[in-house]
Amino acid sequence: MRKYTLLIMGIGLILVTIWFNYDIYQPKVGPIGNKLPTYKDYLPITITNLTLATFAIIIFISLFLKEKTEKKNPNLRVVWIVPNVFIYLMFIGALIFVTINAKGIQENGMILLWIFTLFVLFVGSVLGSFHIRYWIKQGKM
């Protein structure tokens, strides 16, 4: 069941990214007017969401294949540890980006989205580390 949650999360992140990029280019009314966004407004969130979705789908595929084979595979450690390290790096990069651009992000009204993204990255990386450690202790990897 957990592996299907990863698949749903990956597809959901892709759909949210598509909706976000669609919505950001819709004409706005009011004091903001039709100001077109710059790449600083949407590119970091788009890259983060698509990377998380890619990792979720890769982990889903590895879980699906692991369930089919159920043999101890030394390459399985690499398949799980490399995405986990990249998620840690994405968390650190996003944290640095948010720290540097906090005022601008708050003016755009996207601070809650970035805080949620940081939370998801942190929780995902920590839980992934615990999961890998648990499997290594059990001898599954």
Summary of the structure (lengths in Angstrom):
residues: 141
radius of gyration: 18.0
end to end distance: 20.2
largest distance: 61.5
contacts: 361
relative contact order: 0.12
helix: 82%
strand: 0%
